């Protein structure tokens, strides 16, 4: 074992399982650093002779995470992109760490490092959760320790989103009409009339639009319940699709069933054989023109709320939105305050009809 002073802090190190371990004691005392080194060495030895196979525990996280991703790709191909994004940060910051050396202190260091980089609390929680799953039994032990210490999950704001008023929806559509991006105009109208997720729209192909039966069939979706669902095309959306189709024919001369409704690229450099990857720039410009601060996903909240206010049944809303549970249904279709106010006012109105007025009998008494 060795100790060395860097600035005012003492560091310690030793050789373990063929690898060099170097860690900070976080102390200005050399004596404490030596004791910390002994304690850490003993901790590694006990762990080495405990949980899983020794070969697995002395492998670097980057190797173990790659192996996990290969297995995950076979089990849940729909979520591979999300998991790959989380693993990219884990491998960047902890990739060279041996699995056996990843303890509570190291995980908390990772949380703080990601926070300094500007990552959201929800993102950090998802990445740490994935890390603990990769660590398997060792991760289960860490999860219990961190939960007891209150450091397992960082507080996440409970933001259920908001629904746009009719006036705001009109302003947003008017601003989209003034957009230079013809495909984006349709994207906004489609989002406000179908409740489709942006990923569902970006992968939409012309064969999924049945213009005879006026039905839109969703392809790849976030959930099993969302994939393959059918959504009626209303008059507003139909008009936008026809205008978009005219632009499409002028731009590409013909439309193949497998062509993407929202082609990749912009201006004169569109590729209809590839789907658009993002609406971010057009969406940011749209918000500036309309003067409305709103998330793209709030358009989906708006559709769910509009459906609930129209009197649609839960089953109908779930079929259109692609929800998998009534809990998610409640999450999206929150009724606006104004509708709640009208409902409460109706109670007062009914009560006033039954209340006796001076010199008169109540309606109930007359009956």
N, C-alpha and C positions, 0 to 999 in steps of 0.2 A: 504494500500500500504506500501511497505517497500523498503529500499535501503541498500545496503551493498557494501563495498569496497573490491575488489579482486585485489591485486597488486596495480596498480595505477588507475585502472578503476572502476567506480561505476556501479553496477548492480541494477536493480529494479525488483519488482515482486508484484503480486496481485492475488486475486482469481476472476475468471470469468467463469460463466456458469458451476460452479461445478468443475472447473479445475484450477490448479496452472499455472500461466504464469510467466516465469523467462527469462529476456532478458538483454543484455548488453546495456548500454547507449553510449558506446564507448567514454566516456568523463571522465576526471579526476575531474570534478566539481560535487559536490553533488547536488547543486541547479539545474543544467542542468539535472541531472538524475531524480530528482523529477518531473520536467516539462515534461521530456520525458515519464515518467510513466503515467502522467495525459493525455498526448496527445495520447499515445498508448491505454489507457483505453477508451477514447472517440472514437477513431477510431474503436475499436472492438464493442462498443455499437452501433454506426451508421451502421456498417456492419451487425451486428446481426439483426437489424430491417429493413434490406434492401432487399437483393437479393433473396435467396431461403428459404426453410423451415428451421426453427431454429434447428431442430434435426439434419438435414444434415450438417449444418455448424459447430456444436460443436463436430462432430465425428472426431476421429483421421484419418489421411490420410491413414493409413494401412488398415482400414476397408473400406473406400471409394474406394481405389484402388483395393481391392479384389472384390468388387461388380462390378467395372468397367470391370475387367478382365473376370468375368463370362459372362457378357453381350457381351463383345467383342468376346469371344470364339464362341458364336452362330452366330455372324455377319460375322466375318472374321477368320475362323479357320486356314487359311494358314499362317497368320501373328502372331499367338498366341505366338510362341517361341520368336520372336523378342520383342513383347510387354512385355512378362514375364521378359525378361532380363533387359529391361529398368525399370520396376516396382521394380525389386529386389534392384536396387541402390536407387531409390526414397524412398522405404520403410525403407531401412537401415539407411538413413541419415535424412529423414523427417517423417518417419512412425508414430512417437508419437505426432507430431504436430497436433493440431486441424486445420481443414480446414480453419476456420475463422482467424487463426493466421498467415497463410502463405501470406506474403505480398511481395513487391518488394525487400526489404532488404533480406528477407529470401531466395528468389529465387536466388538472386545474390550470397548469401553465398553458396548456393548449387553449383552454377556454379564454384566458386573458389575452393570449396572442391573437386569436381570431377577432376578439372584441376590438383590439387596437387597430386591426385592419379594416374595421367598419362593418363586420358581419353582424346581422341581426340576431337577437337572442334565440329566435325560433330556429334559425339556421345552425347556430352553435349547438343547440340541444339535439337537433337531428344528426349532426356529425358525431357528437359524443355518443349518442345512442347507437349509431352504426359501429363506432369503435368498440364499444363494450360487447356488441354482438359478435364481432370478429374475434375478440379475446376469449369468447366462450366462457368456460368455468371461471377463469381469472376475471373476466368482465362481470360475471354475476357477483363475485365477491366485492369488486370495486363499486358496483352499483349500490350494494347495501351500505358500504362505508360512506359513500358520498351522499346517499339519501339521508343517512343518520346525521351527517355533518351539515346538511342543507345546501350542498354545492352541486348536486346532481343536475338540476335543471335551473336555468335562469328564467326569471319571470317574463312571461310573454303577454303583451297587451291583447285583451280579448276584443278584437275588432271584427264585428260581424258584417261590416260593410254598410253601404247605404243605397237606397233606391232613389233614382232621380224623379223629380216631379215631371208632369206632362210638359210644363214650360221649358224645363231644362232639357228634356229629351228633344223637343223641337229645335232648341238652340244648337244642340249638338249635331243634329241631322243637317241643319242649315249650314253650319260651319263645315261639315263634311262635304256638302254639295259644292262648296267653294274651294275644295282641295284640288290640287293639281294631279293627285293620284287617283285615277279612275277606279282601280281595284279597291282602294281603301274606302271609297264612298260606299261601295256595296258591303264591305266588312262591317262598317258601323251600323248600317240599316239591318244587316243580317243578325248582328249581335243583339240589337234591340227588339228583334221580332222572332227570335228562335231560342235565345238563352244558351246558344252553343258556346263552349269554351274556345279560347283563341286557338288552342292546339287542334281542336276538331275542325275549325274553319280553315286553318292553314293547310291541312292535309286533304281538304275537300276536292273531289274530282267531279267533272261534269256528269259522269254516269250516275252520281249520287243524287242528281237533281232530276226528278221525274216531272217534266213540264206538262204532261197530259193529266196525271192524277194530282198535280200540285203537291208533291211530297218530297221532302228532303230527308235522305237517309244518312245518318251519322256513321262514319267509318271508324277509324282508330279513336279510342277514347280513354280517359283516365281510369274509368271503372268498367267492369263487365256489364253493369246495368246501362251504362251510357253507350256502349258500342252496339251499333246496329239499330238503334231506336229511330223511329220515323217522326218527323215534325211537319205538320201542314204548312204550306206556303201561303201566307195571307196576301191581300191585295197590295199593300205597301211594299212587301218584299218582292212580289212578282214584278212590279214595275221596275224596281232597281235591278233585278236579275236580267230583264229584257234589255235595259239600257246597257248593262255591262256586257251582255252577249253581243250587242251591236258593235261596241268598242273592240271586243275580243276578235270578232270576224274581220274587222278592218285591220287589226294589228297582225293577226296570224293567218288570215284567209280561210281557215277551216278549224273545226273543233273535233278532236278525237275524244272518245269516252274516257280515256285514261289521262287526258290533259287536266292540269290543275286549274281550278277556278281562279285562284289567286297565284299567278305565276311568279317565279323567282326573278329578282332584278328590279329595275326601275327605268323610267323614261323610255328610251328607245332600245334598251338592252334587256328585254324580257325573255325568259326561257320558260315556255309553258310545260315542259317535261319535268320541271323541278318546282317544288312548292316554295312559297315565300317563307323566309325564316323568322321575320320579326315585323311588327307594326310599330315599334317603339318611336322612331323618328316622326312618322306621320301622326301618331297619337299625341306626342308632345306638342307638335305644332297645332293640332286640333284643339287641345285644351287652352292654348294661348289665345287662339282666335275666338273661341266660345266664351272664355272667361270662367269656365267651370272647372273646379278642382275635383277630379274624380279618377278612380282607378279603372282600368279596362274591365276588371272582374266585377266592378259595380254594375256594369250593364247586365250581367247575368243576374245579379241581385234584383235589378229593376224588373226584369222579365218575371222572375219568381213572385215578386210582390204584386205586379200587375195581374198575374194569373189568380193569385189568392184573392185580390180585391174584386175580380170579375165574378167570383163565385164558383170557380172551377174546383172540382173535387180533388182531394189529396192524391188519388190514384192518377188523375189526369195530369196534375202538375208533375208528379214523379215520372210519368211516362214521357213527358216533354223534356224535362230538365235532366233526366237520367240519374236521379238520386237512388241511393241504395238503402236508405233508411228514413224513417220519419223524423229522426233527430236532425238529419241534414235538411229535410224539408222545412222544419221549423227554423233552421239557421238561415235559410235564404228568403223564405216568404214571410218576412216580418212586415206586419201591416203598418202603414204610415201613421204618424201621430194624428193627422187630420181625419183619417178614417176612424181611428179610435175615438176621436172627439165627437164625430157625428154619431157614433154608436151610443156614447154616453148621453148625448143630448136627446137621443130618441127615448131613452129611459125617462128623462125628465118630462118630455112631451106626453108620454103615456100616463105618467103619474098625475100630471096637471089635468088630464081629461077626467080622472077619477076623483080629484080633490073637489069638495063642495065649495062653491062660490057664494059669497054673502047673499042671502035672500033666495038662493036656488038650491035645489037638491042635486046631489051628484048624479052622474050618468048611471053609476051602479045602482043608486037608489031608485032611479026612474025605471030601470030595467026590472 
